[in-house]
Amino acid sequence: MTSQDESFRDTIATVDDKGKRIWVYPKMPKGWFYDKRKLLSYLLLALLFATPHIKIGGEPMILLNVIERKFVFFGQIFWPQDFYILAIGLVVSVVFVVLFTVIFGRIFCGWFCPQTIFMEMLFRRIEYWIDGDWTHQKKLDAQPWNAEKIRKRVLKHSLFFGISFLIANTFLAYIIGADELWAIQTTHPKEHIGGLIALIIFTFVFYGVFMFLREQVCTTICPYGRLQGVLLDKNSIVITYDHVRGEERGKFRKNEDRKTAGKGDCIDCGHCVDVCPTGIDIRHGTQLECVNCTACIDACDHMMEAVDLPKGLIRYDSENGINTGVKFRWTPRVIGYSVVLTLLFGVLVTLVATRSDFSAKMLRQRGTTYQELADGRISNIYELNLTNKTKNAYPLRLELIDTQGEIELALQDAVLQPEQHLKSPVIVKMNPDDIKKGRNFVYVGIYAGDKLVTKVKTTFVGPIL
């Protein structure tokens, strides 16, 4: 790479010198990688749309109800009391993304990212079907408004808006649940004004993203694109152009000995640029805008095959792999990330496996001290906060553990309902002789029926004798 080749890094491929957006018309990709991406994308789309409607043990497979602070993963309910587990899970996810990027670059963006899958495998394919390939799209945009253009624009925008509405419904199902969404869809809008407004907002957001923003989400808005610049090194596997083999570029001439003519294998056809959905030239090297979609690999392999040259001029490889021929190896950084990820994952699994079905806190009511009763005993008033994370109802009973005294729950014949958060005053009574130095630690056992489900530690205060 010569020094002038680096000037491209001063600008974004989709913005001209005056700061005006350059609309990208990518050529429809074809090839081995594209076919595999289609299969994976359709599988992921099916999972995305189906997951909110799949139930495990009566609960959605995945629910992210931030409104009620209820989160469900594979049928397991996580309440605010379990947020430490979710926090550890988030840390594990971040470390996994870091490790994944260090090794494989931005492969997530090209193969798994919902933005890429929706844009390239759904909306863009509809656009190819209605408007035609890239040259036809350019011609259609440039031509004056006529019956053909109006018909195609109305059809495309209608389909885009309809699919955006479907995506918005699915997105909302992940937040409020499929049952609640169905209630919004089947009852009078007056009964669910908030849900209807949310649906409309989400629909227009998705419509705007896939109709107008498009690749700008990946190149400008998404923070992951910026993050990759920090995480990648010369050993990261990315989509890259083999400049050692490809340079110097030169047009293909039949029966010409390219080596004798001082030419590399790159025939400078430009197909790798034509198919790029972010409008870059991969031959410049690794770039922020590259989402590793493999369209350039398929385009280049097709041309190499057509001119009887070896495929793989553009391929998955590292910078060191291109320059030295050395294949990927485990560096100290990769090993370090792997060890940390393994440890964190082990902690996460342990926390999930040992998570209690009940959580409880019992604290003395604010602003209260001890009370002296007529029979000489001392009483303290507490507030019990108890959460039942299961789908079963349990009769509730409290007992003091290893402590002489009496405990009373304000609610008589209390039953802890499924997924209920219960608050109730609790009174503990003790003899003054059992109170040491005016303060005791007491343990309260919480029973669901005859089963001790959890116990809480609190303090009991009284006079200093």
Helices and strands as residue ranges (DSSP letters): G 3-10, H 32-50, G 51-53, E 55-56, E 59-60, E 62-65, E 70-73, E 76-78, G 80-82, H 83-104, H 107-111, H 114-118, I 119-123, H 124-131, H 134-142, H 147-176, H 178-186, G 189-192, H 193-208, I 209-213, H 216-216, I 217-221, H 223-231, E 238-241, H 243-246, H 271-274, G 282-284, H 295-306, E 314-317, H 319-324, H 332-353, E 358-364, E 371-372, E 378-388, E 394-401, E 406-409, E 415-416, E 421-430, G 432-434, E 439-448, E 451-461
